[in-house]
Amino acid sequence: MRYMFLLVALPLVLAACTERQTCESRARNHLHDINLQIDMTEDNLSRGYALVKQDFGFTIGTGFCSHRGDFRLCTGSNFPNYRRVRIDPAAEQAKLDALLKRKAALQREFAQCAVTYPEG
């Protein structure tokens, strides 16, 4: 029954958003993603290598884990493992340039939302 309420309420909540809010939200979300990619690319260029997360099928070992204040014995590693991967600085710089152009375009798109939908 609770899920039925959510199915009925969701369209009402979405309909309450104005077109301007929808436009700005979409641009803001894309800007956030682009900014994360820009930060990662700049970090790669400054280090000279990329860090790629390694996924191990299993880990052998024990340790102490904390979850909401209680400590217990657990197996495996809770910390992500990364490995260094060599980068092509020219390709990484080209990627950064493309991301910066995309960011500028998204900022213009965000500003255009206010012009297109002035009612706020």
N, C-alpha and C positions, 0 to 999 in steps of 0.2 A: 504494500500500500504506500509505503514511504517513497518508493521509486516512481510510483504513478504520479505523486505530487511533483517530483522533480521533472518528469516529462511534461507536465502541464505548465509548470512555472518557468522552465527554461525559455520557451519562446516569448513569454511575457517580459522577462528580464532583457532578452536580446532586443525586443522591440522598443524598449525604453531608451536605448542608446540612439543618439541623434546621428545623422549621416556624417556630420563633422567629427564626432567622437569615434565613429567607426573608421573613418579615413585616417585620423591622427593615430589611432591605436595600431592600425596596420603598418603605417610608416614608422612609428616608434618601435614596434617589435622588430622590423627589419633593420632599423638603425642599431638596435641593441646587438643583434647578431653580427652585423658588420663590424661594430666596435670591438667585439670579442675577437673576431678574426684578425682585425688590424693589430690589436695588442699581441696576439700570438705570433703574427708574422714579424712584427717589430722585435719581439723577444728572440725569435729564431735568428734574425739578422744580427742582433747585438751579440748573441752567443756564438754564432757560426754553425750551429747545428739545431735540429729539431728534437723535441722529446716526444716519443711515441709510447703510449700506454701499452704495457705488456699484459696479456691475459694468460694466466697459467691455468691449466686444467685442474690442478690440485696443488696444495701446499702441505708439506710435512712439517710439523712442529706444534708447540703449544705456547700459550702465553696467557696473560690476564687481559680480559676485555671489560669495558665499562659500558653499560647501557642504562641510561637514566639513573645513574648514581650507584647501581649495584655492580660489584666486581665479581667476576666468575672466570673459571678456567675455560679457555676456548682454543680451538685449533685453527690453523691457517693464519693468514696475514690480513689485517684490516687496512693496510696501507697500500696504495697503488704502486706498482713498480713501473718505472719508465726506462727506456733505452734510448741512447743517442743515435740519431740518424743524420748522416751528412746531408747538407743542402747545397743546392746550386745558388750562390748569392745573386746572380743575375736573374734567375727565374723567380727567386723569392722577392726581389725588388720589383720585378714586373707584376707579381701578384699583389704586392703592397700598393703599387700605383693604381692598379685596377680597382682595388678595394677603396682607395681614397676617392677615386672618381665616382664609384657607386655611392659612397657616403654623401658626397656633395649632391648627387642627383636625389637621394632620399631626403636630404634636408630641404631641397627645393620642393619636393613632393609634399613634405610636411607643411611647409609654409603655404603651399597652394591650397591645402585643405581649408585654411581660414578664408582664403579669397573665394573659393568655390562655394563654401557653405558658411556664409557670414552670420547666420542666425545663432550659431554657437550651440 
